[in-house]
Amino acid sequence: MSTVDTGAVKRYLLGLQASIVDGLGRFETRPFIADDWQRAEGGGGLTRLVEEGSLLERGGVLFSHVSGGKLPPSASAHRPELAGRSFEAMGVSLVLHPRNPHVPTVHMNVRCFVARAPEGSGDADVWWFGGGMDLTPYYGVEEDARHFHAVCRDALAPFGADLHPRFKRWCDEYFFLKHRGEARGIGGVFFDDFSELGFEQSFAMLRSVGDGFLKAYLPIVERRKDDAYGGVERDWQAYRRGRYVEFNLVWDRGTLFGLQSGGRTESILASMPPLARWAYQYTPAPGSREAELLQTYLPPRDWV
């Protein structure tokens, strides 16, 4: 496999983090704090976070670059031949939880992973990219769903006609609460263990996805940020946020990897919403916009 230029990847990721924080500053008047952290096991990161903002009840845009002496089980489960190798991982991950229930929650992640060959083994390092973005609305709007998916499609189009349908389906399957039989949101794209285009083109694809985030999300923010809402909408938002928490703690490989690799817990769990709720056997009223989300928007469909 071709050699990965981790220096170039790191420079891109730090620039991406800065550009996303700047882009969100068009709507968020409260400044993002900058929390630079290190860990004893190797590496560290930069957390940019805002709470109780004008747009975001909580929003985190996190860069991390960590290394370790042994791959954690969550990283080698799908690649058992790599178990026991040392590793280097870096990425930008964000989760934005707006206060207004008409503005969707959104997640985006782009990352690079290198499993180092044992010294003297004669084997090569193994590297791959992963990431994607997905949208979690509380009230479905077809215009917004089509726009988000169209940007995802266009970001992947230069790299092969098969990538968008493949990564879209992967996203639908991955962000699914198996214990509920229910999607977390309306999807987007997701990929992992990706190196098939060689380093230069695989990295270019990763950059295209990362650079597409603001194009995918900010127009939706612009359209929905001033929509009126009240207690009913906030209660529904909190209830659906409960599903977000369930996915992150039960099914998400990234959360598991971070905790198993000795990552910084405060940063890993910054993806959680500040407020969530659970209700026993709650069912929204038939014909309501809440019921419409469950019946019309959450089941996977082709938006573009």
Summary of the structure (lengths in Angstrom):
residues: 304
radius of gyration: 19.1
end to end distance: 34.2
largest distance: 65.8
contacts: 968
relative contact order: 0.16
helix: 42%
strand: 24%
